[in-house]
Amino acid sequence: MVVAVVVVEMSDRAGVPKLDNKNYEVWKILIRALLTRKSVEEVLDAASVPTYGPNSSVTKAWMKKDALARAELILHVEPDQ
């Protein structure tokens, strides 16, 4: 029964386990793949931060992608991390 709960829980998060004290190396590969699949991985690179004004369409699009990536990261980390 516990296995079924874990399988359902992982499928809800696109197969990426939550980051814990033991799985960083695997987690970082899987979370990057998830962010790539969702087309938001470029926000992980500090050089991608737009230098346009805060109201430019480029900046607004980047901020939306940043928020989506941040949400995925938060949802894929154990609370005690």
C-alpha positions in Angstrom: 0.0 0.0 0.0 2.8 2.5 0.8 4.3 1.8 -2.6 1.1 2.8 -4.3 1.0 6.1 -2.4 4.6 6.9 -3.4 3.9 6.1 -7.1 0.8 8.3 -7.1 2.7 11.1 -5.3 5.6 11.0 -7.7 3.3 10.9 -10.8 1.7 14.1 -9.5 5.1 15.8 -9.6 6.1 14.5 -13.0 8.3 11.7 -11.6 10.7 14.0 -9.8 11.1 13.0 -6.1 11.3 15.7 -3.5 14.9 16.8 -2.6 16.0 15.3 0.7 19.3 14.7 2.4 20.2 11.8 0.2 19.1 12.4 -3.4 20.6 15.7 -4.6 22.7 14.3 -7.5 19.6 12.6 -9.0 17.2 15.3 -8.1 19.2 18.1 -9.8 19.2 16.1 -13.1 15.5 15.4 -12.9 14.4 18.9 -11.8 16.4 20.4 -14.7 14.7 18.1 -17.1 11.3 19.0 -15.7 12.1 22.7 -16.0 13.4 22.1 -19.6 10.2 20.3 -20.4 8.2 23.3 -19.1 10.4 25.7 -21.1 11.5 27.7 -18.0 15.0 26.3 -17.4 16.7 29.5 -18.7 15.9 31.3 -15.5 18.4 29.1 -13.7 21.1 31.0 -15.4 21.8 34.4 -13.8 22.9 35.8 -17.2 19.4 35.3 -18.5 18.0 38.1 -16.2 16.7 40.8 -18.5 18.2 44.2 -18.4 15.2 45.9 -19.8 12.8 48.0 -17.7 10.4 46.3 -15.3 7.4 47.0 -17.6 9.0 45.6 -20.8 7.4 42.5 -22.4 10.7 40.7 -22.2 11.0 41.3 -18.4 7.4 40.4 -17.8 7.8 37.1 -19.7 11.0 36.3 -17.8 9.3 37.1 -14.5 6.5 34.7 -15.3 8.9 31.9 -16.2 10.9 32.7 -13.0 7.7 32.3 -10.9 6.8 29.0 -12.6 10.3 27.6 -12.1 10.4 28.8 -8.5 7.0 27.1 -7.8 8.3 23.8 -9.3 11.5 24.0 -7.2 9.5 24.7 -4.0 7.1 21.9 -4.6 10.0 19.5 -5.2 11.9 20.1 -1.9 11.1 18.4 1.4 10.0 21.0 4.0 12.9 20.2 6.3 15.5 21.1 3.7 
